Amino acid sequence: MAETTWKAHTEHGELSSSDRNDLPDSVFAFPKQRKEPLTDASHVKNAMPASIRSRAFPTRTAHAFANIKKAADHYGIDVAEKSWHDLGKKPHTNNPAHD
C-alpha cells in the first residue's frame, strides 16, 4: 500500500475558496495538486470518484487512495475497496451523490 500523508484537520463542512487555500497539504487526497480535501466524512465519500478518474496516474492514484482510506478510517466510513485497483468495480463503497 502507498504511503499516506493525510492528517486530520479541525476544519469541517463546506469550504470557501479562501478557507481551502488556508488548509495544509496534508488534508488533501492529492496533496501536490491540492485536490479533494478530506476534512469530513462527506468530502471523503466524494473523493472516491476522483480517485477513479485518476487511474491513468497509478502512483498519484495509489497515494490518494491511501489518504482516502486513512481519512475514511478516521471518520468511521467503511470502504469496500481494498486497493486502488478495485476502484470502479463491484462491490464498491456507496457514494451518496449517486443515490
N, C-alpha and C positions, 0 to 999 in steps of 0.2 A: 504494500500500500504506500502511496505517496506521503511525503512528509506534510504535516499540516502547519499552517501559520495562523489559523483563526484563533482569536481570543475574544471572550465575552466583553461587551461594552455596555455602558449604562444607558445609552440612547435606545429608545423603543418607539415603535409606531411609525407613522408617516414621516418621511424625511423631506424637508425642503432642500433645494439645491445648495443653500448656504450651510445647512446642517450637515448634508452629505459631504461637503468639502472639508468640514472640520473633523470628520471621522478618521481614525487611524487606518492605515492599510490593512491591519490585522483583522478588521471586521468584514472584509470583502471575500467572497468566494474566489474571485480573480483579483488578487491584490495588486499585481503590476498594472493591470488595466483599470483598477478601482471600479470593477463591475460587480453587481449583485451583493449589496450589503446584507449581512446576516445578523441583523440587530434584533430580531424577534422571530417567533415561530412562523408567522405569515411570510416573512421575507425568505426564510429557509425553504418553505414549501414551494414558493415561486421561483427559487433559484434552480430547482431540479431541471426544468425545461431548458434553461440557459446552458446547463452542462451538456444536454443532449445536442443542442445546436453547435457546441464547440468540439464535437468529436473529431473534427478534422485536425485538431491540435492535441494529440494524445498526452503530452507532458502537461500542458495547461489544464486539460480536462481532468486528468488524474489528480492534480493538485487541488483544483476547485472541488472535485468530488470529495476528497479527503476533508477539506474545510467544511463542506456542507454536512458531511456525516458527523463531524465533531460538533458543529453547531446544533444539528438535529438531536444529538445525544443530550446536549446542554438544555435544550428547550423541550425535551420529552417527546420528540417526534420519532415514530418508528419508520425507518427507511427500509423498504423491502430489498432494494438493490444492494448487493454485496460488493460490487466493483463498478467502476465507471463503464466497463464493458457491458453491464446489464442495463444501462440506461436505454429507455425506449422499448424494452422487452416486457412481456407479461410474466409473472405478476409484477406490478410496479407500485410505487408509492403514489397514493392519490394526491392530486393537485386540486384544491378547492376551486380554483379558477376554471376548471374544466367540468365541474359538477353541474 
